[in-house]
Amino acid sequence: MATHLALDAIRQISLPSANIERSVEFYRDKLGAKLIAKFDPPGLAFFDCNGVRLLLSGMGGIARWFR
């Protein structure tokens, strides 16, 4: 029996960032995304992008594997 995956909506996207400060400046100042919250440490920033939450994660944790 096959199981089908049905996506309703994407609510959050997470991206690694090598420089959280520059990334915040880019998304907030250049793209106009609304900054919801910033936690430093550990280097996390959340944006509201028309109902989709964008999480920027500093190079700590799992993001270090992508260096």
C-alpha positions, 0 to 999 in steps of 0.5 A: 500500500502506497502512502501519499504525502500531502503538503498543506502549507509551508510554515517555516524555512530554516537557512544556515548563516555564516554571519548572522548580523550581516544576514539580519541586515540583508533580510531586514534592510534590503528585502524588507522582511519583518524581524520577529525575534533575534537570540544571540547567543545562540545566533538565531533570527526569525523573520515573517515573510508574508506568513512564512517564518524564516529562521536564520541559524548561525554556524553553531549546531548542525549548520557547522556541517555545511561549512 
